[in-house]
């Protein structure tokens, strides 16, 4: 969800690590669901500082049809919080990820009547997890919160999650992931993504800032327990984008890299395997500014 020495200096601006119990059932992350309705909001996701409530209309949500998602933020005393500080240009970031990690959306609820809302159309039926990232009322980052949502409708056929090649194409761009084949749990991982024009093969030199960063790296473990959201800051034209983070456990992870070119956001997915901790390597603490927990 990067510290690059050769030719590219990346400073980690924001890292969020979230862990909560979501168990695998085959390729899906979990089967938890609740009744959804605008008159029956889902249970509040709580932190020591603030919390969010989610409701959807219609209830239950239907695949292929617009769904209104509304989030209410409450402070530590349970009082509504109608406004939030901007984080990367938005008051709230909402990541909608299917529990089979095949569907991904990075959305931005906007203030609406003291709450935060948007309209979203789910691709397929099934179980989804919504990750809510926002600045804590009064300053600082709140823990990323999650809500489970069941969407009715035809589901995608089940498929096992497997590692992907390091080269992927999306939106007319060719992405090559370097460093994803030698990642160990607990050790610093350097992920560098080279970006080229798919038609010419030339390195792309005109990437644009997207929400205040040259890229967004979003990572979710296959079992849904660990969520990472990383923003690199500095890059040089033609040098791609990179991030540095720490994976807490061994296993498969889905990585989505988002960049912007010519006003269009391009998202490319990778699946990488994190190896067991290497006793010969020192355990690396999260970078300054990192926050979150591990269950």
Number of C-alpha atoms within 10 A of each C-alpha: 23 26 21 18 8 7 9 19 19 20 18 21 17 21 25 23 24 23 19 15 13 19 16 16 12 12 15 24 23 21 16 13 15 13 12 20 16 16 10 13 17 20 13 16 16 16 14 10 16 22 25 23 19 26 24 22 17 15 18 18 24 21 19 16 15 15 20 17 18 22 24 20 24 20 18 13 10 12 11 16 17 15 15 18 17 12 17 15 13 17 18 22 21 20 19 23 21 26 27 25 23 13 14 19 15 15 16 19 19 18 18 14 8 14 18 21 21 17 16 16 13 24 18 19 18 22 21 27 21 21 18 23 21 22 20 18 19 10 9 11 20 20 23 26 22 23 19 23 26 22 24 17 16 13 13 13 6 10 11 9 18 14 14 13 13 16 13 16 16 12 13 11 22 22 24 18 21 15 15 20 15 13 22 23 20 24 22 22 21 19 22 22 21 18 24 21 16 17 9 10 11 13 18 19 15 12 22 18 16 18 15 15 20 21 28 27 25 22 23 23 26 25 22 25 19 25 25 23 22 25 26 24 22 19 20 15 13 16 19 23 30 32 24 22 24 21 25 22 19 16 16 18 25 23 21 19 21 19 23 19 16 8 11 12 15 15 20 17 21 21 21 24 21 22 17 15 18 13 9 6 11 11 16 15 13 20 17 10 11 18 16 17 13 13 8
